[in-house]
Amino acid sequence: MNSSSDTKPIRRALLSVTDKSGLIEFARTLAAFGVDLVSTGGTARMLRDAGLEIRDIADLTGFPEMLDGRVKTLHPKVHGGILHIRGNAAHEASVAEHAIQPIDMVIVNLYAFEATAARPGVLVHELIENIDIGGPSMVRSAAKNFEDVAVVTSVAEYAGLAAELQANAGGLTRDTRWRLARQAFALTAAYDAGIATALDALSTSEANAPATARPASLPSSLRLLYPLANRLRYGENPHQSAALYIDGSGKGIAAATQLQGKELSYNNLVDLDACWALASEFSSDAEAAVAIIKHTNPCGAATGKTVLEAYTRALEADPISAFGGVIGSNREIDGEAAEEIAKLFVEAIVAPGFTPEALARFGTKKNLRLLTLDPAHSSQVYKQVSGGMLVQDADSKQVTAAGLSFPTLREPTAEELHALLFAWKVCKHVKSNAIVYARAIAAGAAGGIFGQTVGVGAGQMSRVDAARFGAQKAVLPLAGTVAASDAFFPFADGLEVVAAAGATAVIQPGGSVRDPEVIAAADRLGVAMAFTGIRHFRHG
C-alpha cells in the first residue's frame, strides 16, 4: 500500500467519452464519494437520464459549447483546472485569481477515427470531422500532470479503479496515476499515427469524395505502434528475449485464438504464420488443403476431398521431417482427421475451427497447441534490416491456367496442368532458391483432381542444387511428377535435373536470357513447360 501522501482524493471529475459503455456505473461510484461530475454534450445527457447529478461543461467554463461541438473543452478553466500543480504557490495564486476549479480526474476516450476510416464509402469530410481535438488535449494535459490528476482512457479500467477508490476512501495511488498516464500517452501517440497514416494515403482531399487510398500506396513515413500482447519465454534461441506485439487489426496469426496447449513460443508463431499462409492459398470451398511446416518450409502439402485425405497425403510426402512440425488446414478439422493427426507428435495446429469430436481427441494431448482464426492476410509485409525497415506489398498474386503461356512443343496434359498449378502455390511458400516436385491424384469415380508434394528443395544457393535436393528428399516415386521453380532457370542444367528425376512438366516464371536454351532442352527431353510471367522469391 502506498503512503497516504501518494494517494490523492478525487473531488472533481470531467467526463467526455465516445464509448459510453460502463460509464454510468463508474460515475455512480464517483458520485458515492461526493465527486463533482462535470460532463459534455451527449455524455452529460446520458448520465443525467440515469439519475446522476451532472454539471455541464459550460457551467464550469462560463462559455457555451460552439461550432457544432468543435469547441467545448478547449478553455483555460478546463486546462488550468487539470494542469496546475497542487501546492505550487504561483499556480495556486493563478487559479485563485481566475476562479479556476481543480479537476482531479479526466475520463475521456476519443472519436473513433480508425473505425470511421475503415467504413466503406466514408467521405473525406466525415473522416476529417472524426479527428478529435479536445479529447487528446485533455488526455495529454491530465497525463502530464499525473502527480495530481488521474486520466482514464479505457473502459477496461473502470472496474479496477472503482475497487481502488473503495479501498482508499475515494483516492487513487501515485502508481495508479502513473500507469494511467503512460496508457494515455500511448493512446494519443497511436491516435495521431492513425490519422497521419490514413490522411497520407488519401487519393484526394475533396470534401465530398470517397476517402479511398491511393493504389499500392506506401506511406511517406512508417508509423508502427504495436501494443505488447504477450511476453514469450525466449526468442529463436533460449539466450534471446522476445515478445509478441499486435497491430490491432484483429487479423493474422497474432490474433489467433488459442484453444489449448502450452504457451506459444517465438518459433511456434513463425512456423504457424508460414503454415497458415500456405494452407490459405487453397479455397476451402473447392478442396481441403493441409500443410505440414518445419522451420517455415513445407515438408508436405496436399489437397483432398476431406481434411483427413489431405493430411494423409501431406504426411506421406515426408513423414520423417513432419515429426515435431506444425500443421495448418484451410477447413475445420473433424474427429476423423483429428484421430489420425493425433498419432503424430506435432507442436501446434491452426485451422478455421475444430469440431467437438476433434477437440475431445486433441484434448488428450494437453501440450498440443490448437489455434483458430479467420482467413485474412496483411496487405503489406515488414522486415527489419540493420538501420531500417523494408516494406513491400504482400505477395498475393494468383496464377490461373488462363494466365499461363506454353513455350514448348508439348503442352501439359490436364492432369499435369492441375499438378503444376498446385506445385506453383506451394513453391511460393518455400524459401528461395526453391524447387517443388508434386503430382496430381485423380479422385476416380467421385471426380476431381487433387495435389500432393513429392519432394521439396528449399533454401539452396543455386537452383540446380535445389532441384537435386528436392529429388533427394523425395520419399514417393518421382516418375510422372511435375516441378515448380520459384524463379527462372538461368541455365538448362536445372531443367535437366528435374527431368532426369522423373518430372514430365515444369512451371517457372520465364524471362531468362537463356530461355531459348532451356526451352530447347525441355523439347529435347519431352518436358512440357508453362511460363507464369511472375516469380515468387521468398528470402525470409
C-alpha positions as CSV (number, residue, x, y, z in Angstrom):
1,M,0.0,0.0,0.0
2,N,1.3,3.4,-0.9
3,S,1.7,6.1,1.8
4,S,-1.2,8.4,2.3
5,S,0.8,11.3,0.7
6,D,0.9,9.3,-2.5
7,T,-2.8,8.8,-2.6
8,K,-4.8,11.8,-3.9
9,P,-8.5,12.1,-3.4
10,I,-10.8,12.6,-6.4
11,R,-13.1,15.6,-5.8
12,R,-14.0,16.7,-9.3
13,A,-14.1,14.6,-12.5
14,L,-14.6,15.7,-16.1
15,L,-16.3,13.0,-18.2
16,S,-16.4,13.2,-22.0
17,V,-16.5,9.9,-23.9
18,T,-17.3,8.4,-27.3
19,D,-17.6,4.8,-26.0
20,K,-20.1,5.2,-23.2
21,S,-20.2,1.5,-22.1
22,G,-19.8,1.0,-18.4
23,L,-19.7,4.7,-17.7
24,I,-22.9,5.0,-15.7
25,E,-21.8,2.5,-13.1
26,F,-18.4,4.1,-12.8
27,A,-19.9,7.6,-12.5
28,R,-22.1,6.3,-9.7
29,T,-19.1,5.1,-7.8
30,L,-17.6,8.5,-8.1
31,A,-20.8,10.2,-7.0
32,A,-21.0,8.0,-4.0
33,F,-17.8,9.6,-2.8
34,G,-19.2,13.1,-3.4
35,V,-17.2,13.7,-6.6
36,D,-18.4,16.8,-8.5
37,L,-19.2,15.4,-12.0
38,V,-18.7,17.7,-15.0
39,S,-19.6,16.5,-18.5
40,T,-20.1,17.4,-22.1
41,G,-22.9,17.0,-24.6
42,G,-24.2,13.5,-25.1
43,T,-22.2,12.2,-22.2
44,A,-23.9,14.6,-19.8
45,R,-27.4,13.8,-21.2
46,M,-26.9,10.1,-20.7
47,L,-25.6,10.4,-17.2
48,R,-28.4,12.8,-16.3
49,D,-31.0,10.5,-17.7
50,A,-29.5,7.8,-15.4
51,G,-30.4,9.9,-12.4
52,L,-26.9,11.3,-11.7
53,E,-26.3,15.0,-10.8
54,I,-24.2,16.4,-13.6
55,R,-22.8,19.9,-14.3
56,D,-22.5,20.9,-17.9
57,I,-19.0,22.0,-19.1
58,A,-20.5,25.4,-19.9
59,D,-21.2,25.9,-16.1
60,L,-17.5,25.3,-15.4
61,T,-16.1,27.5,-18.2
62,G,-18.8,30.1,-18.4
63,F,-18.7,29.7,-22.1
64,P,-21.1,27.7,-24.3
65,E,-20.2,24.8,-26.5
66,M,-19.9,26.1,-30.0
67,L,-19.0,25.4,-33.7
68,D,-21.1,22.2,-33.7
69,G,-19.2,20.9,-30.7
70,R,-15.8,21.6,-32.2
71,V,-15.0,23.9,-29.2
72,K,-16.3,22.9,-25.8
73,T,-13.3,21.8,-23.6
74,L,-10.6,24.0,-25.2
75,H,-10.7,26.6,-22.4
76,P,-8.3,27.8,-19.7
77,K,-10.8,26.8,-17.0
78,V,-10.6,23.2,-18.2
79,H,-6.9,23.0,-18.9
80,G,-5.9,25.3,-16.0
81,G,-8.0,23.0,-13.7
82,I,-6.2,20.0,-15.0
83,L,-2.6,21.3,-15.4
84,H,-2.0,23.4,-12.3
85,I,0.4,21.9,-9.8
86,R,-1.1,21.5,-6.4
87,G,1.0,23.1,-3.7
88,N,2.8,25.3,-6.1
89,A,2.3,28.8,-4.8
90,A,2.4,30.6,-8.1
91,H,0.0,28.1,-9.7
92,E,-2.4,28.3,-6.8
93,A,-2.4,32.0,-7.0
94,S,-3.2,32.0,-10.7
95,V,-6.1,29.6,-10.4
96,A,-7.5,31.5,-7.5
97,E,-7.2,34.8,-9.4
98,H,-9.1,33.4,-12.4
99,A,-11.6,31.3,-10.3
100,I,-10.3,28.0,-11.9
101,Q,-11.6,24.9,-10.1
102,P,-9.3,21.9,-9.8
103,I,-10.1,18.8,-11.9
104,D,-8.7,15.7,-10.3
105,M,-9.8,13.1,-12.8
106,V,-10.3,13.2,-16.6
107,I,-12.4,10.4,-18.1
108,V,-12.0,10.6,-21.9
109,N,-12.0,8.2,-24.8
110,L,-11.6,9.6,-28.3
111,Y,-13.6,9.9,-31.5
112,A,-13.4,6.5,-33.3
113,F,-11.3,7.8,-36.2
114,E,-9.9,4.5,-37.3
115,A,-13.3,2.9,-37.3
116,T,-14.6,5.8,-39.4
117,A,-11.6,5.4,-41.8
118,A,-12.4,1.7,-42.2
119,R,-16.0,2.2,-43.0
120,P,-16.8,1.5,-46.7
121,G,-17.9,4.6,-48.6
122,V,-16.8,7.1,-45.9
123,L,-16.3,10.6,-47.4
124,V,-13.3,12.8,-46.8
125,H,-15.2,15.4,-44.8
126,E,-16.6,12.7,-42.5
127,L,-13.1,11.5,-41.9
128,I,-11.9,15.0,-41.0
129,E,-14.8,15.6,-38.7
130,N,-13.9,12.5,-36.8
131,I,-10.4,13.8,-35.8
132,D,-10.7,14.5,-32.1
133,I,-9.1,17.7,-30.9
134,G,-10.4,18.5,-27.4
135,G,-10.2,14.9,-26.2
136,P,-6.4,14.3,-26.9
137,S,-5.7,17.8,-25.5
138,M,-7.4,16.9,-22.2
139,V,-5.8,13.5,-22.1
140,R,-2.3,14.9,-22.6
141,S,-2.8,17.6,-20.0
142,A,-4.0,15.1,-17.4
143,A,-1.3,12.7,-18.2
144,K,1.4,15.4,-18.0
145,N,0.1,16.3,-14.5
146,F,-0.3,12.7,-13.3
147,E,1.2,13.7,-9.9
148,D,-2.2,15.4,-9.1
149,V,-4.6,14.1,-11.8
150,A,-5.8,10.7,-12.9
151,V,-6.6,10.2,-16.6
152,V,-8.9,7.3,-17.6
153,T,-8.9,6.5,-21.3
154,S,-10.0,2.8,-21.3
155,V,-13.4,1.3,-20.4
156,A,-11.5,-1.7,-19.2
157,E,-10.1,0.3,-16.3
158,Y,-13.4,1.2,-14.7
159,A,-13.9,-1.9,-12.5
160,G,-10.3,-1.9,-11.1
161,L,-10.4,1.9,-10.4
162,A,-13.7,1.6,-8.7
163,A,-12.3,-1.1,-6.4
164,E,-9.2,1.1,-5.6
165,L,-11.4,4.1,-4.9
166,Q,-13.4,1.9,-2.4
167,A,-10.2,0.7,-0.8
168,N,-8.7,4.2,-0.5
169,A,-11.8,6.2,0.6
170,G,-12.2,7.9,-2.8
171,G,-8.5,8.3,-3.7
172,L,-6.0,6.8,-6.2
173,T,-2.4,6.0,-5.6
174,R,0.5,7.6,-7.4
175,D,1.4,4.2,-9.0
176,T,-2.0,4.0,-10.5
177,R,-1.9,7.6,-11.8
178,W,1.5,7.0,-13.3
179,R,0.2,3.8,-15.0
180,L,-2.8,5.6,-16.4
181,A,-0.6,8.4,-17.7
182,R,1.6,6.0,-19.6
183,Q,-1.5,4.4,-21.1
184,A,-2.8,7.9,-22.1
185,F,0.3,8.9,-23.9
186,A,0.4,5.6,-25.8
187,L,-3.2,6.2,-26.8
188,T,-2.6,9.7,-28.2
189,A,0.6,8.6,-30.0
190,A,-1.3,5.7,-31.7
191,Y,-4.3,8.0,-32.4
192,D,-2.2,10.6,-34.1
193,A,-0.2,8.0,-36.0
194,G,-3.5,6.5,-37.3
195,I,-4.7,9.9,-38.5
196,A,-1.4,10.7,-40.2
197,T,-1.2,7.3,-41.9
198,A,-4.8,7.5,-43.2
199,L,-4.5,11.0,-44.5
200,D,-1.1,10.3,-46.1
201,A,-2.7,7.5,-48.1
202,L,-5.8,9.5,-49.4
203,S,-6.1,9.9,-53.1
204,T,-7.9,13.2,-52.8
205,S,-8.7,16.0,-50.3
206,E,-12.0,16.9,-51.9
207,A,-14.6,17.0,-49.0
208,N,-17.3,15.1,-50.7
209,A,-15.1,12.5,-52.4
210,P,-14.8,9.0,-51.0
211,A,-11.9,8.7,-48.6
212,T,-10.1,6.0,-50.6
213,A,-6.4,5.2,-50.5
214,R,-4.1,5.7,-53.4
215,P,-3.5,2.4,-55.3
216,A,-0.4,0.5,-53.9
217,S,0.3,3.4,-51.6
218,L,3.3,3.2,-49.4
219,P,3.4,5.8,-46.6
220,S,5.8,8.8,-46.7
221,S,6.6,7.9,-43.0
222,L,6.3,4.5,-41.4
223,R,4.5,4.6,-38.2
224,L,4.4,1.3,-36.3
225,L,2.7,1.4,-32.9
226,Y,2.1,-2.2,-31.8
227,P,1.0,-2.8,-28.2
228,L,2.5,-5.6,-26.3
229,A,0.3,-8.7,-26.4
230,N,2.5,-11.3,-24.7
231,R,6.0,-11.8,-23.4
232,L,7.5,-15.0,-24.7
233,R,9.7,-17.5,-22.8
234,Y,12.5,-16.7,-25.2
235,G,13.2,-16.0,-28.9
236,E,14.6,-18.2,-31.6
237,N,17.1,-19.4,-29.0
238,P,17.0,-19.6,-25.2
239,H,19.5,-16.7,-24.7
240,Q,17.3,-14.3,-26.7
241,S,14.4,-12.4,-25.0
242,A,11.3,-12.0,-27.1
243,A,7.7,-10.7,-27.1
244,L,4.7,-10.6,-29.3
245,Y,3.2,-7.2,-30.3
246,I,0.0,-6.8,-32.3
247,D,-1.1,-4.4,-34.9
248,G,-4.7,-4.1,-33.7
249,S,-6.2,-5.3,-36.9
250,G,-7.5,-8.4,-35.3
251,K,-6.2,-10.4,-38.3
252,G,-3.4,-12.9,-38.9
253,I,-1.7,-15.4,-36.6
254,A,-1.0,-12.8,-33.9
255,A,-4.8,-12.5,-33.5
256,A,-5.5,-16.3,-33.4
257,T,-7.4,-17.8,-30.5
258,Q,-5.5,-20.5,-28.7
259,L,-7.9,-23.2,-27.5
260,Q,-5.5,-25.4,-25.6
261,G,-1.8,-26.3,-25.1
262,K,1.4,-24.8,-23.8
263,E,2.4,-21.2,-24.3
264,L,3.3,-20.4,-27.8
265,S,7.0,-19.9,-28.5
266,Y,8.6,-17.4,-30.9
267,N,9.4,-20.3,-33.3
268,N,5.9,-21.7,-33.0
269,L,4.4,-18.3,-34.1
270,V,6.8,-18.0,-37.0
271,D,6.1,-21.6,-38.2
272,L,2.3,-21.2,-37.7
273,D,2.3,-18.0,-39.7
274,A,4.0,-19.8,-42.6
275,C,1.7,-22.8,-42.3
276,W,-1.4,-20.7,-42.3
277,A,-0.3,-18.7,-45.3
278,L,0.3,-21.9,-47.3
279,A,-3.0,-23.6,-46.3
280,S,-4.9,-20.5,-47.1
281,E,-3.6,-20.4,-50.7
282,F,-6.3,-23.0,-51.4
283,S,-10.0,-22.2,-51.4
284,S,-11.8,-24.1,-48.7
285,D,-14.9,-24.2,-50.9
286,A,-13.1,-26.1,-53.6
287,E,-10.9,-28.6,-51.7
288,A,-9.4,-29.3,-48.3
289,A,-5.8,-28.4,-48.0
290,V,-3.3,-29.3,-45.3
291,A,0.3,-28.1,-44.9
292,I,2.9,-29.5,-42.6
293,I,5.7,-27.0,-41.8
294,K,9.1,-27.4,-40.3
295,H,11.3,-24.4,-39.8
296,T,9.0,-22.3,-42.1
297,N,9.3,-24.6,-45.0
298,P,6.7,-27.2,-46.1
299,C,7.8,-30.8,-45.7
300,G,4.5,-31.9,-47.0
301,A,1.4,-30.3,-48.5
302,A,-1.7,-31.8,-50.2
303,T,-5.3,-31.3,-51.1
304,G,-8.2,-33.7,-51.0
305,K,-12.0,-34.1,-50.6
306,T,-11.6,-34.1,-46.8
307,V,-9.1,-32.9,-44.3
308,L,-8.2,-36.5,-43.5
309,E,-7.5,-37.2,-47.1
310,A,-5.4,-34.0,-47.5
311,Y,-3.5,-34.7,-44.2
312,T,-2.7,-38.3,-45.1
313,R,-1.2,-37.2,-48.4
314,A,0.8,-34.3,-46.8
315,L,2.2,-36.7,-44.2
316,E,3.0,-39.3,-46.8
317,A,5.3,-36.8,-48.7
318,D,7.8,-36.7,-45.8
319,P,6.8,-38.4,-42.6
320,I,10.3,-38.1,-41.0
321,S,10.5,-34.3,-41.3
322,A,6.9,-33.9,-40.2
323,F,7.8,-35.1,-36.7
324,G,7.7,-32.0,-34.4
325,G,6.3,-29.7,-37.0
326,V,3.2,-27.6,-37.2
327,I,0.0,-28.3,-39.2
328,G,-2.3,-25.9,-41.0
329,S,-5.7,-26.7,-42.5
330,N,-7.9,-24.5,-44.6
331,R,-11.0,-26.2,-43.3
332,E,-12.5,-27.1,-39.9
333,I,-10.8,-30.2,-38.5
334,D,-13.2,-33.0,-37.8
335,G,-12.9,-36.0,-35.4
336,E,-11.8,-38.4,-38.2
337,A,-8.9,-36.2,-39.2
338,A,-8.0,-35.5,-35.5
339,E,-7.8,-39.2,-34.8
340,E,-5.2,-39.6,-37.5
341,I,-3.3,-36.4,-36.7
342,A,-3.1,-37.3,-33.0
343,K,-0.8,-40.2,-33.9
344,L,2.0,-37.8,-34.9
345,F,3.9,-35.6,-32.5
346,V,3.3,-32.0,-33.6
347,E,3.9,-28.7,-31.8
348,A,0.8,-26.9,-33.0
349,I,-2.2,-27.0,-35.3
350,V,-4.0,-24.0,-36.9
351,A,-7.4,-24.2,-38.6
352,P,-10.6,-22.2,-39.0
353,G,-12.2,-24.4,-36.4
354,F,-12.3,-27.8,-34.7
355,T,-15.4,-30.0,-34.2
356,P,-16.3,-31.1,-30.7
357,E,-15.1,-34.6,-31.6
358,A,-11.7,-33.2,-32.7
359,L,-11.4,-31.1,-29.6
360,A,-12.1,-34.2,-27.5
361,R,-9.4,-36.2,-29.3
362,F,-6.8,-33.5,-29.1
363,G,-7.8,-32.8,-25.5
364,T,-5.9,-35.9,-24.5
365,K,-2.7,-34.2,-25.7
366,K,-2.5,-31.4,-23.2
367,N,0.7,-29.8,-24.5
368,L,-0.6,-29.6,-28.1
369,R,-1.4,-26.1,-29.1
370,L,-4.6,-25.6,-31.0
371,L,-5.4,-22.2,-32.7
372,T,-8.3,-20.9,-34.7
373,L,-8.5,-17.8,-36.9
374,D,-10.3,-16.4,-39.9
375,P,-8.7,-16.4,-43.3
376,A,-7.2,-13.0,-43.6
377,H,-3.7,-11.7,-44.5
378,S,-1.8,-8.5,-44.3
379,S,-1.7,-6.2,-47.3
380,Q,1.9,-5.2,-46.6
381,V,5.0,-7.0,-45.3
382,Y,7.6,-5.6,-43.0
383,K,11.1,-6.8,-42.5
384,Q,13.7,-5.2,-40.3
385,V,17.3,-4.7,-41.5
386,S,20.1,-3.1,-39.6
387,G,19.4,0.6,-39.5
388,G,16.0,0.5,-41.2
389,M,12.8,-1.3,-42.2
390,L,11.8,-2.8,-45.6
391,V,8.2,-2.6,-46.6
392,Q,6.5,-4.3,-49.5
393,D,3.1,-5.3,-50.7
394,A,2.2,-8.8,-49.7
395,D,2.8,-11.4,-52.4
396,S,-0.9,-12.1,-53.1
397,K,-0.6,-12.5,-56.9
398,Q,-2.6,-15.6,-58.1
399,V,-1.8,-17.5,-61.2
400,T,-4.5,-19.4,-63.1
401,A,-4.4,-21.6,-66.2
402,A,-5.6,-18.7,-68.3
403,G,-2.6,-16.7,-67.3
404,L,0.0,-19.3,-68.4
405,S,1.9,-19.5,-71.6
406,F,3.4,-22.7,-73.1
407,P,6.6,-22.2,-75.0
408,T,7.4,-25.9,-75.5
409,L,6.4,-28.2,-78.4
410,R,4.3,-30.2,-76.0
411,E,1.7,-28.6,-73.7
412,P,0.8,-30.1,-70.4
413,T,-2.0,-32.6,-70.1
414,A,-5.0,-31.7,-67.9
415,E,-3.6,-33.8,-65.1
416,E,-0.1,-32.2,-65.4
417,L,-1.6,-28.7,-65.5
418,H,-3.5,-29.3,-62.3
419,A,-0.3,-30.6,-60.6
420,L,1.7,-27.6,-62.0
421,L,-0.8,-25.1,-60.5
422,F,-0.7,-26.9,-57.2
423,A,3.1,-27.0,-57.2
424,W,3.3,-23.3,-58.0
425,K,1.1,-22.4,-55.0
426,V,3.3,-24.5,-52.7
427,C,6.6,-23.2,-54.2
428,K,5.5,-19.7,-53.4
429,H,5.9,-20.6,-49.7
430,V,9.3,-22.3,-49.9
431,K,12.5,-20.4,-49.2
432,S,14.4,-19.5,-52.3
433,N,16.0,-20.9,-54.2
434,A,13.1,-23.4,-54.4
435,I,12.1,-26.4,-56.4
436,V,8.9,-28.3,-55.6
437,Y,8.1,-31.7,-57.1
438,A,4.4,-32.6,-57.0
439,R,1.9,-35.0,-58.5
440,A,-1.8,-34.9,-59.3
441,I,-4.1,-37.5,-57.8
442,A,-7.4,-38.3,-59.6
443,A,-10.3,-39.0,-57.3
444,G,-11.7,-41.7,-59.5
445,A,-15.5,-42.1,-59.9
446,A,-16.1,-39.4,-57.3
447,G,-14.5,-36.8,-59.6
448,G,-11.9,-34.2,-59.0
449,I,-8.1,-34.0,-59.2
450,F,-6.0,-33.2,-56.1
451,G,-2.4,-32.3,-55.5
452,Q,0.4,-33.7,-53.4
453,T,4.0,-32.6,-52.8
454,V,6.6,-35.3,-53.5
455,G,9.9,-33.5,-52.9
456,V,10.8,-30.0,-51.7
457,G,14.2,-28.4,-52.4
458,A,14.3,-25.3,-50.2
459,G,16.8,-22.5,-49.5
460,Q,19.6,-23.6,-51.7
461,M,22.3,-21.3,-53.0
462,S,21.9,-22.5,-56.6
463,R,18.8,-23.6,-58.5
464,V,20.4,-26.7,-59.8
465,D,21.2,-27.7,-56.2
466,A,17.6,-27.0,-55.2
467,A,16.5,-29.4,-58.0
468,R,18.9,-32.1,-56.8
469,F,18.0,-31.6,-53.1
470,G,14.2,-31.8,-53.8
471,A,14.7,-35.0,-55.7
472,Q,16.9,-36.4,-52.8
473,K,14.2,-35.6,-50.3
474,A,11.5,-37.5,-52.2
475,V,10.0,-40.5,-50.4
476,L,7.4,-41.1,-53.0
477,P,8.2,-42.1,-56.6
478,L,9.3,-39.1,-58.7
479,A,8.4,-40.7,-62.1
480,G,5.5,-38.8,-63.6
481,T,5.7,-35.8,-61.3
482,V,5.9,-32.1,-62.2
483,A,8.2,-29.5,-60.9
484,A,7.8,-25.8,-59.9
485,S,10.6,-23.3,-59.8
486,D,10.1,-20.1,-57.9
487,A,12.3,-18.2,-60.4
488,F,13.5,-18.8,-63.9
489,F,16.1,-21.5,-64.7
490,P,19.3,-19.5,-65.5
491,F,20.7,-22.5,-67.3
492,A,19.4,-25.7,-68.8
493,D,21.1,-27.8,-66.1
494,G,18.3,-27.3,-63.6
495,L,15.7,-28.3,-66.1
496,E,17.8,-31.4,-67.0
497,V,18.0,-32.4,-63.3
498,V,14.2,-32.3,-62.8
499,A,13.7,-34.2,-66.0
500,A,16.2,-36.8,-65.0
501,A,14.5,-37.2,-61.7
502,G,11.2,-38.1,-63.4
503,A,9.3,-34.8,-63.9
504,T,7.4,-34.6,-67.1
505,A,6.3,-30.9,-66.9
506,V,7.7,-27.8,-65.3
507,I,6.2,-24.4,-64.3
508,Q,8.5,-21.4,-63.9
509,P,8.4,-17.6,-64.4
510,G,10.4,-17.5,-67.6
511,G,12.3,-14.3,-68.5
512,S,15.9,-15.5,-68.6
513,V,18.2,-14.5,-71.4
514,R,18.8,-18.3,-71.8
515,D,15.1,-19.1,-72.1
516,P,15.6,-20.4,-75.6
517,E,18.3,-22.8,-74.3
518,V,16.1,-24.1,-71.5
519,I,13.1,-24.5,-73.9
520,A,15.2,-26.4,-76.3
521,A,16.3,-28.7,-73.5
522,A,12.7,-29.3,-72.5
523,D,11.7,-30.1,-76.1
524,R,14.6,-32.5,-76.4
525,L,13.6,-34.3,-73.2
526,G,9.9,-34.2,-74.0
527,V,9.1,-32.0,-71.0
528,A,6.1,-29.7,-71.2
529,M,6.7,-26.2,-69.8
530,A,4.5,-23.4,-68.5
531,F,5.6,-19.8,-68.0
532,T,3.8,-17.8,-65.3
533,G,5.4,-14.4,-66.1
534,I,5.9,-13.7,-62.4
535,R,8.3,-15.1,-59.8
536,H,7.8,-15.9,-56.1
537,F,11.2,-15.3,-54.4
538,R,10.9,-15.9,-50.6
539,H,14.1,-14.7,-48.9
540,G,12.7,-14.9,-45.4
